[in-house]
């Protein structure tokens, strides 16, 4: 028991970046303070997994989850702590330790690095409407479904389109940002209907709304904001008669489709019409540009 406790303490101090390197994951962007990766926990094309080097903590903006090295490896390997310790021992000869920070040093870093929402208003900045247009979404829909969210991160003030989830957090999108504020959760559009449309991201749903127009009100709809959140809405999915899926055409999208099909008897995969594109927004943007 004593040996396991010592090992847990040691493992938490191993450098997350060197462990990821041993596992075959390398940063797409790195600096003295942080490293950004394509998430090792899910499929993605734009890096949204951050490791803070001094804190030796990770945060996956797509999942809305983070923690220490043991938290990461439990999810990565889908095993318990004792198995994590056993497997890390096989890597430990090539790993480095991160010097510990005292409580005050940690708090100072966290205050500087954590994303803080400072103001939420109606969308008014032209840059945000231009960004919406570049994704094939009209100014009308941007005004209806998004907010202009001002936030502070790394001691810098920024703003983006914010799409609120069911727990009050925001998915933040702009030409320069793809972030999430806590708490991370799915977003629902409830119209007291018996059938449900499901998309992965907000621009996918706005593309579907643009395409279906008034017909959208014949369905409730769900924006997952991350396929990893599917298990948290499983019981709610069972309350609908039919599920119509407009998920991404990638590994994560296929796995999400298979999961939903395994838990619900009436599932319709509607992604075939955009099979040559990565997702429905990619298809919709192409369609909009071709008609200009």
C-alpha positions in Angstrom: 0.0 0.0 0.0 2.8 2.4 1.0 4.6 1.6 -2.3 1.5 2.4 -4.4 1.1 5.7 -2.6 4.7 6.7 -3.3 4.3 5.6 -6.9 1.1 7.7 -7.3 2.9 10.8 -6.0 5.8 10.2 -8.3 3.7 9.5 -11.4 1.8 12.8 -11.0 5.2 14.6 -11.2 6.3 12.9 -14.5 6.2 15.4 -17.4 2.9 15.0 -19.3 4.7 16.1 -22.5 7.4 13.4 -22.3 4.8 10.7 -21.5 2.7 11.8 -24.6 5.9 11.6 -26.7 6.5 8.0 -25.5 2.9 7.2 -26.5 3.5 8.7 -30.0 1.8 12.1 -29.6 3.7 15.2 -30.5 2.6 18.9 -30.2 1.4 20.9 -33.2 2.5 24.1 -31.4 4.7 24.6 -28.4 6.2 27.5 -26.4 8.1 27.8 -23.1 4.8 27.7 -21.1 2.5 25.3 -23.0 2.1 22.7 -25.7 -0.9 22.1 -27.9 -1.8 18.7 -29.3 -4.4 17.0 -31.4 -6.4 15.3 -28.6 -5.1 11.9 -27.7 -8.5 11.1 -26.2 -10.6 11.6 -29.4 -10.4 12.3 -33.1 -10.0 15.9 -34.2 -8.4 18.0 -36.9 -7.6 21.2 -35.0 -5.5 21.0 -31.9 -7.6 21.7 -28.7 -5.7 19.7 -26.1 -3.3 21.9 -24.0 -0.6 20.9 -21.6 0.6 23.6 -19.2 4.3 22.7 -18.8 4.9 24.4 -15.4 1.7 23.2 -13.8 2.1 19.8 -15.5 -1.7 19.8 -16.1 -3.7 19.1 -19.2 -7.0 20.4 -20.5 -9.0 19.1 -23.4 -11.2 22.0 -24.7 -13.3 19.6 -26.8 -14.2 17.4 -23.8 -14.2 20.2 -21.2 -12.1 18.0 -19.0 -8.5 18.1 -17.6 -6.3 17.1 -14.7 -3.0 15.5 -13.9 -1.1 12.7 -15.6 -2.9 9.9 -13.8 -6.3 11.4 -14.8 -5.1 11.5 -18.5 -3.7 7.9 -18.6 -6.8 6.5 -17.0 -8.9 7.9 -19.8 -6.3 7.1 -22.5 -5.9 3.5 -21.5 -9.4 3.1 -20.0 -8.0 1.4 -16.9 -7.9 1.8 -13.2 -5.1 3.6 -11.2 -3.2 0.4 -10.3 -2.9 -0.5 -14.0 -1.8 3.0 -14.9 1.0 2.7 -12.3 2.1 -0.7 -13.8 2.2 0.6 -17.3 4.0 3.9 -16.4 6.7 1.9 -14.7 7.6 0.4 -18.1 8.1 4.0 -19.4 9.7 5.6 -16.4 13.3 5.2 -17.4 12.9 7.7 -20.3 10.6 10.2 -18.5 11.5 13.5 -16.7 10.1 15.0 -13.5 8.5 18.4 -13.4 9.6 20.6 -10.4 6.8 21.1 -7.9 5.3 24.6 -7.4 4.1 25.9 -4.1 0.4 26.7 -3.6 0.8 30.5 -4.2 2.8 29.9 -7.4 0.1 27.5 -8.7 -2.7 30.0 -7.9 -0.9 32.8 -9.7 -0.5 30.8 -12.9 -4.1 29.5 -12.8 -5.4 33.0 -12.5 -3.4 34.1 -15.5 -4.2 31.1 -17.7 -7.9 30.3 -17.0 -10.5 31.4 -19.4 -12.8 34.0 -17.8 -16.0 35.2 -19.3 -16.1 39.0 -18.7 -19.2 40.1 -20.7 -22.0 38.7 -22.9 -23.9 40.8 -25.3 -25.9 40.6 -28.5 -23.7 40.0 -31.5 -22.7 43.4 -33.1 -19.1 43.2 -34.2 -18.7 43.0 -38.0 -15.8 40.6 -37.7 -18.1 38.0 -36.1 -20.8 38.4 -38.8 -18.0 38.0 -41.5 -16.9 34.8 -39.7 -20.4 33.5 -39.7 -20.8 34.2 -43.4 -17.5 32.4 -44.1 -19.1 29.3 -42.5 -22.3 29.8 -44.7 -24.5 31.1 -41.9 -26.6 34.2 -42.3 -26.5 37.3 -40.0 -30.1 36.5 -39.0 -29.2 33.1 -37.6 -26.1 34.4 -35.9 -28.2 37.0 -34.1 -30.8 34.5 -33.2 -28.6 31.7 -31.8 -25.2 33.3 -30.8 -24.0 35.8 -28.4 -21.0 38.1 -28.5 -18.8 36.7 -25.7 -15.9 38.8 -24.3 -13.4 36.7 -22.4 -10.0 37.0 -20.8 -7.2 34.4 -21.2 -3.5 34.7 -20.7 -4.0 38.2 -19.5 -5.5 39.2 -22.9 -9.0 40.4 -23.6 -10.7 38.8 -26.6 -14.2 38.1 -28.0 -15.9 35.5 -30.1 -19.2 34.1 -31.1 -20.6 32.2 -28.1 -23.1 29.3 -28.3 -24.5 28.5 -24.9 -24.9 24.9 -23.6 -27.5 23.5 -21.2 -25.3 24.2 -18.2 -24.5 27.8 -19.0 -21.0 27.3 -20.6 -20.2 28.6 -24.0 -18.7 27.2 -27.2 -16.5 30.0 -28.4 -15.8 30.4 -32.1 -14.1 33.0 -34.2 -11.5 33.2 -37.0 -8.9 32.8 -34.3 -10.5 30.8 -31.5 -12.0 27.4 -31.0 -12.5 27.2 -27.2 -15.0 26.1 -24.6 -15.8 27.8 -21.2 -16.8 25.7 -18.3 -19.0 23.8 -17.6 -18.9 21.8 -20.8 -22.2 20.3 -21.8 -24.5 19.6 -24.8 -26.9 22.2 -26.2 -30.6 21.5 -26.7 -33.3 23.0 -28.9 -36.6 21.7 -27.4 -39.9 22.3 -29.3 -41.9 19.5 -27.6 -41.5 17.2 -30.6 -41.2 13.4 -30.6 -38.2 13.1 -33.0 -34.7 14.5 -32.5 -32.0 15.8 -34.8 -28.4 15.4 -33.6 -25.3 17.3 -34.8 -21.8 17.5 -33.4 -21.1 21.2 -33.5 -23.1 24.5 -33.6 -22.2 25.3 -37.2 -23.4 21.9 -38.2 -26.8 22.6 -36.6 -27.0 26.2 -38.1 -26.3 24.6 -41.5 -29.1 22.2 -41.0 -31.4 25.0 -39.8 -30.4 27.1 -42.9 -31.3 24.1 -45.1 -34.5 23.0 -43.4 -35.8 26.5 -42.4 -39.3 26.2 -40.8 -39.2 22.4 -41.0 -36.7 22.4 -38.2 -39.5 23.2 -35.7 -40.9 19.8 -36.5 -38.0 18.3 -34.4 -36.2 18.8 -31.2 -32.5 19.1 -31.8 -29.3 18.4 -30.0 -25.8 19.8 -30.5 -23.3 17.4 -28.8 -20.4 19.9 -28.6 -18.3 16.8 -28.2 -19.1 13.2 -29.1 -17.5 12.3 -25.7 -20.6 13.8 -24.0 -23.0 11.2 -25.7 -23.0 8.9 -22.6 -24.3 11.8 -20.5 -27.4 12.2 -22.6 -28.2 8.5 -23.2 -31.3 8.5 -21.1 -32.7 11.6 -22.8 -32.2 10.0 -26.2 -34.4 7.1 -25.2 -37.3 9.5 -24.7 -37.6 10.2 -28.5 -39.3 8.1 -31.1 -36.7 8.6 -33.8 -33.2 10.0 -33.9 -31.9 11.6 -37.1 -28.1 11.9 -37.2 -26.1 14.5 -39.0 -22.7 13.6 -37.6 -19.2 14.1 -38.9 -17.8 11.8 -41.5 -14.7 10.8 -39.5 -13.7 8.1 -36.9 -15.3 9.9 -34.0 -18.6 10.5 -36.0 -18.7 6.8 -37.0 -18.2 5.7 -33.4 -20.8 8.1 -32.2 -23.3 6.7 -34.8 -22.5 3.1 -33.7 -23.1 4.0 -30.1 -26.4 5.7 -30.7 -27.6 2.8 -32.9 -26.7 0.4 -30.1 -28.9 2.2 -27.5 -31.9 3.3 -29.6 -34.1 1.2 -31.9 -34.9 3.8 -34.5 -31.9 5.7 -35.7 -31.5 7.3 -39.1 -28.0 8.2 -40.4 -28.6 11.2 -42.6 -24.9 11.9 -43.5 -24.8 10.2 -46.9 -25.6 13.3 -48.8 -22.4 15.0 -47.6 -20.3 11.9 -47.7 -17.6 13.7 -49.8 -17.2 16.3 -47.1 -15.9 16.2 -43.5 -19.2 17.4 -42.0 -22.5 19.0 -42.9 -21.1 22.6 -42.4 -18.3 21.8 -44.8 -20.9 20.7 -47.4 -23.2 23.6 -46.7 -20.4 26.2 -47.1 -19.4 24.6 -50.4 -23.1 24.7 -51.6 -23.4 28.4 -50.6 -20.2 29.4 -52.4 -21.2 27.5 -55.5 -24.4 29.6 -55.7 -22.7 32.9 -55.3 
